[in-house]
């Protein structure tokens, strides 16, 4: 994906890279471009056991 910065985006360019990636991911999920892979974790022990760690 290629993104061009407009004037408003340039003012916000002080955001860190991780924040930018997360915003792009959320927009892509909302627009149906990628699957939402976030999971609601109720038990950390079970979650890590399922991962095999």
PDBQT receptor file of N, H, CA, C and O in Angstrom, charges set to zero:
ATOM      1  N   UNK A   1       0.832  -1.175   0.000  1.00  0.00    +0.000 N 
ATOM      2  CA  UNK A   1       0.000   0.000   0.000  1.00  0.00    +0.000 C 
ATOM      3  C   UNK A   1       0.877   1.239   0.000  1.00  0.00    +0.000 C 
ATOM      4  O   UNK A   1       1.862   1.321   0.733  1.00  0.00    +0.000 OA
ATOM      5  N   UNK A   2       0.517   2.171  -0.806  1.00  0.00    +0.000 N 
ATOM      6  H   UNK A   2      -0.284   2.105  -1.402  1.00  0.00    +0.000 HD
ATOM      7  CA  UNK A   2       1.229   3.446  -0.842  1.00  0.00    +0.000 C 
ATOM      8  C   UNK A   2       0.290   4.542  -0.376  1.00  0.00    +0.000 C 
ATOM      9  O   UNK A   2      -0.853   4.617  -0.827  1.00  0.00    +0.000 OA
ATOM     10  N   UNK A   3       0.760   5.385   0.515  1.00  0.00    +0.000 N 
ATOM     11  H   UNK A   3       1.688   5.324   0.881  1.00  0.00    +0.000 HD
ATOM     12  CA  UNK A   3      -0.040   6.477   1.030  1.00  0.00    +0.000 C 
ATOM     13  C   UNK A   3       0.696   7.785   0.792  1.00  0.00    +0.000 C 
ATOM     14  O   UNK A   3       1.905   7.884   1.006  1.00  0.00    +0.000 OA
ATOM     15  N   UNK A   4      -0.048   8.779   0.349  1.00  0.00    +0.000 N 
ATOM     16  H   UNK A   4      -1.029   8.699   0.175  1.00  0.00    +0.000 HD
ATOM     17  CA  UNK A   4       0.527  10.113   0.186  1.00  0.00    +0.000 C 
ATOM     18  C   UNK A   4       0.012  10.989   1.308  1.00  0.00    +0.000 C 
ATOM     19  O   UNK A   4      -1.162  10.922   1.672  1.00  0.00    +0.000 OA
ATOM     20  N   UNK A   5       0.884  11.802   1.849  1.00  0.00    +0.000 N 
ATOM     21  H   UNK A   5       1.838  11.857   1.553  1.00  0.00    +0.000 HD
ATOM     22  CA  UNK A   5       0.502  12.698   2.934  1.00  0.00    +0.000 C 
ATOM     23  C   UNK A   5      -0.097  13.978   2.376  1.00  0.00    +0.000 C 
ATOM     24  O   UNK A   5       0.486  14.598   1.486  1.00  0.00    +0.000 OA
ATOM     25  N   UNK A   6      -1.248  14.379   2.886  1.00  0.00    +0.000 N 
ATOM     26  H   UNK A   6      -1.722  13.875   3.609  1.00  0.00    +0.000 HD
ATOM     27  CA  UNK A   6      -1.784  15.688   2.551  1.00  0.00    +0.000 C 
ATOM     28  C   UNK A   6      -1.355  16.677   3.644  1.00  0.00    +0.000 C 
ATOM     29  O   UNK A   6      -0.638  16.302   4.572  1.00  0.00    +0.000 OA
ATOM     30  N   UNK A   7      -1.786  17.912   3.538  1.00  0.00    +0.000 N 
ATOM     31  H   UNK A   7      -2.369  18.216   2.785  1.00  0.00    +0.000 HD
ATOM     32  CA  UNK A   7      -1.348  18.926   4.505  1.00  0.00    +0.000 C 
ATOM     33  C   UNK A   7      -1.726  18.551   5.935  1.00  0.00    +0.000 C 
ATOM     34  O   UNK A   7      -0.919  18.723   6.849  1.00  0.00    +0.000 OA
ATOM     35  N   UNK A   8      -2.945  18.040   6.145  1.00  0.00    +0.000 N 
ATOM     36  H   UNK A   8      -3.600  17.901   5.403  1.00  0.00    +0.000 HD
ATOM     37  CA  UNK A   8      -3.371  17.671   7.499  1.00  0.00    +0.000 C 
ATOM     38  C   UNK A   8      -2.516  16.530   8.031  1.00  0.00    +0.000 C 
ATOM     39  O   UNK A   8      -2.176  16.502   9.214  1.00  0.00    +0.000 OA
ATOM     40  N   UNK A   9      -2.171  15.598   7.165  1.00  0.00    +0.000 N 
ATOM     41  H   UNK A   9      -2.447  15.621   6.204  1.00  0.00    +0.000 HD
ATOM     42  CA  UNK A   9      -1.355  14.465   7.594  1.00  0.00    +0.000 C 
ATOM     43  C   UNK A   9       0.051  14.901   7.967  1.00  0.00    +0.000 C 
ATOM     44  O   UNK A   9       0.646  14.356   8.896  1.00  0.00    +0.000 OA
ATOM     45  N   UNK A  10       0.578  15.868   7.258  1.00  0.00    +0.000 N 
ATOM     46  H   UNK A  10       0.094  16.311   6.503  1.00  0.00    +0.000 HD
ATOM     47  CA  UNK A  10       1.924  16.343   7.561  1.00  0.00    +0.000 C 
ATOM     48  C   UNK A  10       1.994  16.966   8.947  1.00  0.00    +0.000 C 
ATOM     49  O   UNK A  10       3.018  16.866   9.623  1.00  0.00    +0.000 OA
ATOM     50  N   UNK A  11       0.912  17.609   9.375  1.00  0.00    +0.000 N 
ATOM     51  H   UNK A  11       0.080  17.690   8.826  1.00  0.00    +0.000 HD
ATOM     52  CA  UNK A  11       0.889  18.187  10.726  1.00  0.00    +0.000 C 
ATOM     53  C   UNK A  11       0.910  17.089  11.772  1.00  0.00    +0.000 C 
ATOM     54  O   UNK A  11       1.401  17.299  12.881  1.00  0.00    +0.000 OA
ATOM     55  N   UNK A  12       0.383  15.918  11.433  1.00  0.00    +0.000 N 
ATOM     56  H   UNK A  12      -0.016  15.748  10.532  1.00  0.00    +0.000 HD
ATOM     57  CA  UNK A  12       0.322  14.816  12.381  1.00  0.00    +0.000 C 
ATOM     58  C   UNK A  12       1.457  13.821  12.182  1.00  0.00    +0.000 C 
ATOM     59  O   UNK A  12       1.412  12.718  12.726  1.00  0.00    +0.000 OA
ATOM     60  N   UNK A  13       2.462  14.191  11.420  1.00  0.00    +0.000 N 
ATOM     61  H   UNK A  13       2.499  15.087  10.978  1.00  0.00    +0.000 HD
ATOM     62  CA  UNK A  13       3.535  13.254  11.113  1.00  0.00    +0.000 C 
ATOM     63  C   UNK A  13       4.438  12.977  12.307  1.00  0.00    +0.000 C 
ATOM     64  O   UNK A  13       5.360  12.168  12.212  1.00  0.00    +0.000 OA
ATOM     65  N   UNK A  14       4.181  13.642  13.430  1.00  0.00    +0.000 N 
ATOM     66  H   UNK A  14       3.432  14.300  13.507  1.00  0.00    +0.000 HD
ATOM     67  CA  UNK A  14       4.990  13.387  14.608  1.00  0.00    +0.000 C 
ATOM     68  C   UNK A  14       4.527  12.125  15.348  1.00  0.00    +0.000 C 
ATOM     69  O   UNK A  14       5.109  11.763  16.371  1.00  0.00    +0.000 OA
ATOM     70  N   UNK A  15       3.492  11.459  14.843  1.00  0.00    +0.000 N 
ATOM     71  H   UNK A  15       3.019  11.753  14.013  1.00  0.00    +0.000 HD
ATOM     72  CA  UNK A  15       3.050  10.198  15.445  1.00  0.00    +0.000 C 
ATOM     73  C   UNK A  15       4.111   9.136  15.220  1.00  0.00    +0.000 C 
ATOM     74  O   UNK A  15       4.776   9.119  14.184  1.00  0.00    +0.000 OA
ATOM     75  N   UNK A  16       4.266   8.254  16.190  1.00  0.00    +0.000 N 
ATOM     76  H   UNK A  16       3.727   8.267  17.032  1.00  0.00    +0.000 HD
ATOM     77  CA  UNK A  16       5.262   7.207  16.043  1.00  0.00    +0.000 C 
ATOM     78  C   UNK A  16       4.787   6.161  15.035  1.00  0.00    +0.000 C 
ATOM     79  O   UNK A  16       3.594   6.064  14.747  1.00  0.00    +0.000 OA
ATOM     80  N   UNK A  17       5.713   5.394  14.511  1.00  0.00    +0.000 N 
ATOM     81  H   UNK A  17       6.682   5.473  14.745  1.00  0.00    +0.000 HD
ATOM     82  CA  UNK A  17       5.412   4.414  13.463  1.00  0.00    +0.000 C 
ATOM     83  C   UNK A  17       4.406   3.364  13.927  1.00  0.00    +0.000 C 
ATOM     84  O   UNK A  17       3.555   2.940  13.145  1.00  0.00    +0.000 OA
ATOM     85  N   UNK A  18       4.491   2.946  15.173  1.00  0.00    +0.000 N 
ATOM     86  H   UNK A  18       5.182   3.291  15.808  1.00  0.00    +0.000 HD
ATOM     87  CA  UNK A  18       3.575   1.923  15.688  1.00  0.00    +0.000 C 
ATOM     88  C   UNK A  18       2.136   2.444  15.685  1.00  0.00    +0.000 C 
ATOM     89  O   UNK A  18       1.209   1.703  15.359  1.00  0.00    +0.000 OA
ATOM     90  N   UNK A  19       1.948   3.705  16.045  1.00  0.00    +0.000 N 
ATOM     91  H   UNK A  19       2.701   4.308  16.310  1.00  0.00    +0.000 HD
ATOM     92  CA  UNK A  19       0.612   4.311  16.031  1.00  0.00    +0.000 C 
ATOM     93  C   UNK A  19       0.065   4.387  14.610  1.00  0.00    +0.000 C 
ATOM     94  O   UNK A  19      -1.108   4.100  14.370  1.00  0.00    +0.000 OA
ATOM     95  N   UNK A  20       0.917   4.773  13.680  1.00  0.00    +0.000 N 
ATOM     96  H   UNK A  20       1.870   5.006  13.875  1.00  0.00    +0.000 HD
ATOM     97  CA  UNK A  20       0.497   4.849  12.272  1.00  0.00    +0.000 C 
ATOM     98  C   UNK A  20       0.075   3.475  11.755  1.00  0.00    +0.000 C 
ATOM     99  O   UNK A  20      -0.949   3.351  11.084  1.00  0.00    +0.000 OA
ATOM    100  N   UNK A  21       0.865   2.442  12.065  1.00  0.00    +0.000 N 
ATOM    101  H   UNK A  21       1.697   2.542  12.610  1.00  0.00    +0.000 HD
ATOM    102  CA  UNK A  21       0.532   1.089  11.621  1.00  0.00    +0.000 C 
ATOM    103  C   UNK A  21      -0.804   0.633  12.198  1.00  0.00    +0.000 C 
ATOM    104  O   UNK A  21      -1.608   0.017  11.498  1.00  0.00    +0.000 OA
ATOM    105  N   UNK A  22      -1.039   0.934  13.468  1.00  0.00    +0.000 N 
ATOM    106  H   UNK A  22      -0.385   1.435  14.036  1.00  0.00    +0.000 HD
ATOM    107  CA  UNK A  22      -2.289   0.525  14.116  1.00  0.00    +0.000 C 
ATOM    108  C   UNK A  22      -3.481   1.245  13.503  1.00  0.00    +0.000 C 
ATOM    109  O   UNK A  22      -4.531   0.637  13.299  1.00  0.00    +0.000 OA
ATOM    110  N   UNK A  23      -3.333   2.531  13.207  1.00  0.00    +0.000 N 
ATOM    111  H   UNK A  23      -2.479   3.025  13.372  1.00  0.00    +0.000 HD
ATOM    112  CA  UNK A  23      -4.431   3.269  12.580  1.00  0.00    +0.000 C 
ATOM    113  C   UNK A  23      -4.752   2.703  11.199  1.00  0.00    +0.000 C 
ATOM    114  O   UNK A  23      -5.922   2.571  10.839  1.00  0.00    +0.000 OA
ATOM    115  N   UNK A  24      -3.736   2.374  10.436  1.00  0.00    +0.000 N 
ATOM    116  H   UNK A  24      -2.786   2.482  10.728  1.00  0.00    +0.000 HD
ATOM    117  CA  UNK A  24      -3.949   1.793   9.108  1.00  0.00    +0.000 C 
ATOM    118  C   UNK A  24      -4.621   0.429   9.227  1.00  0.00    +0.000 C 
ATOM    119  O   UNK A  24      -5.508   0.096   8.442  1.00  0.00    +0.000 OA
ATOM    120  N   UNK A  25      -4.188  -0.368  10.227  1.00  0.00    +0.000 N 
ATOM    121  H   UNK A  25      -3.467  -0.097  10.866  1.00  0.00    +0.000 HD
ATOM    122  CA  UNK A  25      -4.784  -1.693  10.426  1.00  0.00    +0.000 C 
ATOM    123  C   UNK A  25      -6.269  -1.573  10.770  1.00  0.00    +0.000 C 
ATOM    124  O   UNK A  25      -7.094  -2.313  10.235  1.00  0.00    +0.000 OA
ATOM    125  N   UNK A  26      -6.608  -0.643  11.660  1.00  0.00    +0.000 N 
ATOM    126  H   UNK A  26      -5.937  -0.042  12.094  1.00  0.00    +0.000 HD
ATOM    127  CA  UNK A  26      -8.004  -0.457  12.063  1.00  0.00    +0.000 C 
ATOM    128  C   UNK A  26      -8.845  -0.019  10.870  1.00  0.00    +0.000 C 
ATOM    129  O   UNK A  26      -9.949  -0.525  10.674  1.00  0.00    +0.000 OA
ATOM    130  N   UNK A  27      -8.340   0.907  10.081  1.00  0.00    +0.000 N 
ATOM    131  H   UNK A  27      -7.443   1.319  10.240  1.00  0.00    +0.000 HD
ATOM    132  CA  UNK A  27      -9.080   1.350   8.896  1.00  0.00    +0.000 C 
ATOM    133  C   UNK A  27      -9.280   0.207   7.896  1.00  0.00    +0.000 C 
ATOM    134  O   UNK A  27     -10.346   0.088   7.292  1.00  0.00    +0.000 OA
ATOM    135  N   UNK A  28      -8.261  -0.626   7.725  1.00  0.00    +0.000 N 
ATOM    136  H   UNK A  28      -7.395  -0.529   8.216  1.00  0.00    +0.000 HD
ATOM    137  CA  UNK A  28      -8.364  -1.755   6.813  1.00  0.00    +0.000 C 
ATOM    138  C   UNK A  28      -9.395  -2.762   7.308  1.00  0.00    +0.000 C 
ATOM    139  O   UNK A  28     -10.146  -3.319   6.508  1.00  0.00    +0.000 OA
ATOM    140  N   UNK A  29      -9.442  -3.001   8.615  1.00  0.00    +0.000 N 
ATOM    141  H   UNK A  29      -8.832  -2.548   9.265  1.00  0.00    +0.000 HD
ATOM    142  CA  UNK A  29     -10.440  -3.921   9.184  1.00  0.00    +0.000 C 
ATOM    143  C   UNK A  29     -11.835  -3.344   8.988  1.00  0.00    +0.000 C 
ATOM    144  O   UNK A  29     -12.750  -4.056   8.574  1.00  0.00    +0.000 OA
ATOM    145  N   UNK A  30     -12.001  -2.059   9.285  1.00  0.00    +0.000 N 
ATOM    146  H   UNK A  30     -11.258  -1.481   9.621  1.00  0.00    +0.000 HD
ATOM    147  CA  UNK A  30     -13.317  -1.416   9.161  1.00  0.00    +0.000 C 
ATOM    148  C   UNK A  30     -13.821  -1.423   7.729  1.00  0.00    +0.000 C 
ATOM    149  O   UNK A  30     -15.030  -1.470   7.501  1.00  0.00    +0.000 OA
ATOM    150  N   UNK A  31     -12.920  -1.377   6.768  1.00  0.00    +0.000 N 
ATOM    151  H   UNK A  31     -11.938  -1.338   6.953  1.00  0.00    +0.000 HD
ATOM    152  CA  UNK A  31     -13.314  -1.360   5.362  1.00  0.00    +0.000 C 
ATOM    153  C   UNK A  31     -13.331  -2.750   4.744  1.00  0.00    +0.000 C 
ATOM    154  O   UNK A  31     -13.533  -2.890   3.538  1.00  0.00    +0.000 OA
ATOM    155  N   UNK A  32     -13.121  -3.770   5.552  1.00  0.00    +0.000 N 
ATOM    156  H   UNK A  32     -12.956  -3.656   6.532  1.00  0.00    +0.000 HD
ATOM    157  CA  UNK A  32     -13.209  -5.141   5.069  1.00  0.00    +0.000 C 
ATOM    158  C   UNK A  32     -12.044  -5.597   4.225  1.00  0.00    +0.000 C 
ATOM    159  O   UNK A  32     -12.150  -6.600   3.518  1.00  0.00    +0.000 OA
ATOM    160  N   UNK A  33     -10.931  -4.884   4.280  1.00  0.00    +0.000 N 
ATOM    161  H   UNK A  33     -10.844  -4.070   4.854  1.00  0.00    +0.000 HD
ATOM    162  CA  UNK A  33      -9.773  -5.254   3.468  1.00  0.00    +0.000 C 
ATOM    163  C   UNK A  33      -8.982  -6.396   4.078  1.00  0.00    +0.000 C 
ATOM    164  O   UNK A  33      -8.382  -7.197   3.362  1.00  0.00    +0.000 OA
ATOM    165  N   UNK A  34      -8.982  -6.470   5.412  1.00  0.00    +0.000 N 
ATOM    166  H   UNK A  34      -9.469  -5.819   5.994  1.00  0.00    +0.000 HD
ATOM    167  CA  UNK A  34      -8.299  -7.566   6.104  1.00  0.00    +0.000 C 
ATOM    168  C   UNK A  34      -9.203  -8.058   7.231  1.00  0.00    +0.000 C 
ATOM    169  O   UNK A  34     -10.108  -7.351   7.675  1.00  0.00    +0.000 OA
ATOM    170  N   UNK A  35      -8.940  -9.289   7.687  1.00  0.00    +0.000 N 
ATOM    171  H   UNK A  35      -8.205  -9.864   7.327  1.00  0.00    +0.000 HD
ATOM    172  CA  UNK A  35      -9.702  -9.852   8.797  1.00  0.00    +0.000 C 
ATOM    173  C   UNK A  35      -9.274  -9.240  10.118  1.00  0.00    +0.000 C 
ATOM    174  O   UNK A  35      -8.113  -8.872  10.302  1.00  0.00    +0.000 OA
ATOM    175  N   UNK A  36     -10.222  -9.138  11.032  1.00  0.00    +0.000 N 
ATOM    176  H   UNK A  36     -11.164  -9.437  10.883  1.00  0.00    +0.000 HD
ATOM    177  CA  UNK A  36      -9.895  -8.694  12.381  1.00  0.00    +0.000 C 
ATOM    178  C   UNK A  36      -9.402  -9.902  13.150  1.00  0.00    +0.000 C 
ATOM    179  O   UNK A  36     -10.176 -10.815  13.438  1.00  0.00    +0.000 OA
ATOM    180  N   UNK A  37      -8.124  -9.916  13.484  1.00  0.00    +0.000 N 
ATOM    181  H   UNK A  37      -7.496  -9.174  13.249  1.00  0.00    +0.000 HD
ATOM    182  CA  UNK A  37      -7.529 -11.071  14.147  1.00  0.00    +0.000 C 
ATOM    183  C   UNK A  37      -7.380 -10.876  15.653  1.00  0.00    +0.000 C 
ATOM    184  O   UNK A  37      -6.805 -11.722  16.337  1.00  0.00    +0.000 OA
ATOM    185  N   UNK A  38      -7.894  -9.766  16.166  1.00  0.00    +0.000 N 
ATOM    186  H   UNK A  38      -8.361  -9.078  15.610  1.00  0.00    +0.000 HD
ATOM    187  CA  UNK A  38      -7.849  -9.547  17.613  1.00  0.00    +0.000 C 
ATOM    188  C   UNK A  38      -8.788 -10.532  18.288  1.00  0.00    +0.000 C 
ATOM    189  O   UNK A  38      -9.874 -10.822  17.786  1.00  0.00    +0.000 OA
ATOM    190  N   UNK A  39      -8.354 -11.041  19.430  1.00  0.00    +0.000 N 
ATOM    191  H   UNK A  39      -7.472 -10.805  19.837  1.00  0.00    +0.000 HD
ATOM    192  CA  UNK A  39      -9.162 -12.005  20.168  1.00  0.00    +0.000 C 
ATOM    193  C   UNK A  39      -9.424 -11.478  21.565  1.00  0.00    +0.000 C 
ATOM    194  O   UNK A  39      -8.570 -10.843  22.182  1.00  0.00    +0.000 OA
ATOM    195  N   UNK A  40     -10.633 -11.757  22.052  1.00  0.00    +0.000 N 
ATOM    196  H   UNK A  40     -11.327 -12.273  21.550  1.00  0.00    +0.000 HD
ATOM    197  CA  UNK A  40     -10.964 -11.429  23.431  1.00  0.00    +0.000 C 
ATOM    198  C   UNK A  40     -10.405 -12.547  24.298  1.00  0.00    +0.000 C 
ATOM    199  O   UNK A  40     -10.871 -13.684  24.223  1.00  0.00    +0.000 OA
ATOM    200  N   UNK A  41      -9.419 -12.237  25.112  1.00  0.00    +0.000 N 
ATOM    201  H   UNK A  41      -9.041 -11.314  25.174  1.00  0.00    +0.000 HD
ATOM    202  CA  UNK A  41      -8.751 -13.242  25.925  1.00  0.00    +0.000 C 
ATOM    203  C   UNK A  41      -9.324 -13.182  27.329  1.00  0.00    +0.000 C 
ATOM    204  O   UNK A  41      -9.172 -12.189  28.040  1.00  0.00    +0.000 OA
ATOM    205  N   UNK A  42      -9.995 -14.280  27.719  1.00  0.00    +0.000 N 
ATOM    206  H   UNK A  42     -10.118 -15.087  27.142  1.00  0.00    +0.000 HD
ATOM    207  CA  UNK A  42     -10.587 -14.344  29.056  1.00  0.00    +0.000 C 
ATOM    208  C   UNK A  42      -9.653 -15.023  30.044  1.00  0.00    +0.000 C 
ATOM    209  O   UNK A  42      -9.686 -14.734  31.240  1.00  0.00    +0.000 OA
ATOM    210  N   UNK A  43      -8.821 -15.927  29.542  1.00  0.00    +0.000 N 
ATOM    211  H   UNK A  43      -8.794 -16.163  28.571  1.00  0.00    +0.000 HD
ATOM    212  CA  UNK A  43      -7.888 -16.638  30.409  1.00  0.00    +0.000 C 
ATOM    213  C   UNK A  43      -6.514 -16.639  29.750  1.00  0.00    +0.000 C 
ATOM    214  O   UNK A  43      -6.308 -17.289  28.725  1.00  0.00    +0.000 OA
ATOM    215  N   UNK A  44      -5.577 -15.907  30.346  1.00  0.00    +0.000 N 
ATOM    216  H   UNK A  44      -5.744 -15.380  31.179  1.00  0.00    +0.000 HD
ATOM    217  CA  UNK A  44      -4.233 -15.852  29.774  1.00  0.00    +0.000 C 
ATOM    218  C   UNK A  44      -3.563 -17.222  29.792  1.00  0.00    +0.000 C 
ATOM    219  O   UNK A  44      -2.828 -17.563  28.866  1.00  0.00    +0.000 OA
ATOM    220  N   UNK A  45      -3.810 -18.012  30.842  1.00  0.00    +0.000 N 
ATOM    221  H   UNK A  45      -4.407 -17.734  31.595  1.00  0.00    +0.000 HD
ATOM    222  CA  UNK A  45      -3.212 -19.349  30.905  1.00  0.00    +0.000 C 
ATOM    223  C   UNK A  45      -3.677 -20.189  29.717  1.00  0.00    +0.000 C 
ATOM    224  O   UNK A  45      -2.859 -20.826  29.054  1.00  0.00    +0.000 OA
ATOM    225  N   UNK A  46      -4.982 -20.195  29.443  1.00  0.00    +0.000 N 
ATOM    226  H   UNK A  46      -5.647 -19.678  29.982  1.00  0.00    +0.000 HD
ATOM    227  CA  UNK A  46      -5.515 -20.979  28.323  1.00  0.00    +0.000 C 
ATOM    228  C   UNK A  46      -4.993 -20.435  26.993  1.00  0.00    +0.000 C 
ATOM    229  O   UNK A  46      -4.641 -21.206  26.100  1.00  0.00    +0.000 OA
ATOM    230  N   UNK A  47      -4.944 -19.108  26.862  1.00  0.00    +0.000 N 
ATOM    231  H   UNK A  47      -5.230 -18.482  27.587  1.00  0.00    +0.000 HD
ATOM    232  CA  UNK A  47      -4.469 -18.482  25.627  1.00  0.00    +0.000 C 
ATOM    233  C   UNK A  47      -3.043 -18.939  25.309  1.00  0.00    +0.000 C 
ATOM    234  O   UNK A  47      -2.762 -19.369  24.190  1.00  0.00    +0.000 OA
ATOM    235  N   UNK A  48      -2.145 -18.845  26.290  1.00  0.00    +0.000 N 
ATOM    236  H   UNK A  48      -2.372 -18.496  27.199  1.00  0.00    +0.000 HD
ATOM    237  CA  UNK A  48      -0.758 -19.230  26.046  1.00  0.00    +0.000 C 
ATOM    238  C   UNK A  48      -0.623 -20.748  25.892  1.00  0.00    +0.000 C 
ATOM    239  O   UNK A  48       0.236 -21.218  25.145  1.00  0.00    +0.000 OA
ATOM    240  N   UNK A  49      -1.446 -21.500  26.576  1.00  0.00    +0.000 N 
ATOM    241  H   UNK A  49      -2.143 -21.118  27.182  1.00  0.00    +0.000 HD
ATOM    242  CA  UNK A  49      -1.413 -22.959  26.420  1.00  0.00    +0.000 C 
ATOM    243  C   UNK A  49      -1.820 -23.325  24.982  1.00  0.00    +0.000 C 
ATOM    244  O   UNK A  49      -1.221 -24.210  24.372  1.00  0.00    +0.000 OA
ATOM    245  N   UNK A  50      -2.843 -22.637  24.447  1.00  0.00    +0.000 N 
ATOM    246  H   UNK A  50      -3.330 -21.918  24.943  1.00  0.00    +0.000 HD
ATOM    247  CA  UNK A  50      -3.271 -22.892  23.062  1.00  0.00    +0.000 C 
ATOM    248  C   UNK A  50      -2.185 -22.509  22.063  1.00  0.00    +0.000 C 
ATOM    249  O   UNK A  50      -2.090 -23.107  20.991  1.00  0.00    +0.000 OA
ATOM    250  N   UNK A  51      -1.368 -21.515  22.406  1.00  0.00    +0.000 N 
ATOM    251  H   UNK A  51      -1.445 -21.029  23.277  1.00  0.00    +0.000 HD
ATOM    252  CA  UNK A  51      -0.269 -21.108  21.529  1.00  0.00    +0.000 C 
ATOM    253  C   UNK A  51       0.909 -22.080  21.624  1.00  0.00    +0.000 C 
ATOM    254  O   UNK A  51       1.790 -22.093  20.765  1.00  0.00    +0.000 OA
ATOM    255  N   UNK A  52       0.908 -22.890  22.679  1.00  0.00    +0.000 N 
ATOM    256  H   UNK A  52       0.192 -22.880  23.377  1.00  0.00    +0.000 HD
ATOM    257  CA  UNK A  52       1.990 -23.844  22.862  1.00  0.00    +0.000 C 
ATOM    258  C   UNK A  52       3.179 -23.287  23.634  1.00  0.00    +0.000 C 
ATOM    259  O   UNK A  52       4.268 -23.860  23.606  1.00  0.00    +0.000 OA
ATOM    260  N   UNK A  53       2.970 -22.172  24.320  1.00  0.00    +0.000 N 
ATOM    261  H   UNK A  53       2.085 -21.706  24.343  1.00  0.00    +0.000 HD
ATOM    262  CA  UNK A  53       4.079 -21.597  25.106  1.00  0.00    +0.000 C 
ATOM    263  C   UNK A  53       3.829 -21.762  26.570  1.00  0.00    +0.000 C 
ATOM    264  O   UNK A  53       4.648 -21.342  27.387  1.00  0.00    +0.000 OA
TER     265      UNK A  53
